[in-house]
Amino acid sequence: MSRFLIWCTGARNDYVEPGMEHHRYVTMGLSLLVTALLAAGSMMVLTGYLIEEAPLWARIAVSVFWAFVVFTIDRTVAVTLVDGQGFLMQLAMFLPRILLAVAAAYLVSEPLVLRAFEQEIDEQIRRDTEALRESFRIEIDMRPDIVDRQAAIRVPVTDVQNRIAALEEQAAQYEEAADREESGEGETGEESMALR
């Protein structure tokens, strides 16, 4: 296991001296491995929250890929880290790791926060929508040009409804007359014409 952990740091096992240096490389390798495993776990949780219906194998594949990316960048930083370099050079070497950490923190935390407060967010959206709808209704009711249009529309609608009712009554009379005529109790043609 220690050989694998030393390999994780990018060092060759035969060049690492026993003692403190050996422990240092094993610890650094363990740190890199744990970081990659945590990245895989967090991506598994993230994909579970984002895509609930995703199959398990797809979530595992994405998590393994993410762990590989994190491990590769961490290993690159560990391999290129050399004592005695200037601050700017060390910062340039750590910059990819810092950017990755910021991206990972955002990618993992934002969906988790949205998921954790999903009910409160939905409730607030519902309240905001109702408030907007009510203010829009009040604004429409207060505008004189819209009130006048509504009144102008109501008058023809009422007239049309009255005309429809009259036509329905006339149709009912015609039906009744036709039924009486069929049964032999009907009026003569002149009486039927009078209904019209």
Sequence and secondary structure as in RCSB ss.txt:
>XXXX:A:sequence
MSRFLIWCTGARNDYVEPGMEHHRYVTMGLSLLVTALLAAGSMMVLTGYLIEEAPLWARIAVSVFWAFVVFTIDR
TVAVTLVDGQGFLMQLAMFLPRILLAVAAAYLVSEPLVLRAFEQEIDEQIRRDTEALRESFRIEIDMRPDIVDRQ
AAIRVPVTDVQNRIAALEEQAAQYEEAADREESGEGETGEESMALR
>XXXX:A:secstr
 HHHHHHHTT  GGGS TTHHHHHHHHHHHHHHHHHHHHHHHHHHHHHHH TTS HHHHHHHHHHHHHHHHHHHH
HHHHH  TT  HHHHHHHHHHHHHHHHHHHHHHHHHHHHHHTHHHHHHHHHHHHHHHHHHHHHHHHH HHHHHHH
HHHHHHHHHHHHHHHHHHHHHHHHHHHHHHHHHT    HHHHHHH 
